[in-house]
């Protein structure tokens, strides 16, 4: 990573309201390519005991 996580968090906290449970996505792992129209993203957030707290599904649309 170019910036340390602590620096990124400080930058965001100085400019945006942050609440417990907020997520900060910091980059793309090696080998990942650009998303294309029709690609689907699915995500889940699990609690400390593995319980489902939130989930979502998004489909990339063409501009």
Secondary structure as GFF3:
##gff-version 3
##sequence-region A 1 63
A	DSSP	alpha_helix	5	15	.	.	.	ID=ss1
A	DSSP	beta_strand	40	46	.	.	.	ID=ss2
A	DSSP	beta_strand	52	59	.	.	.	ID=ss3
###
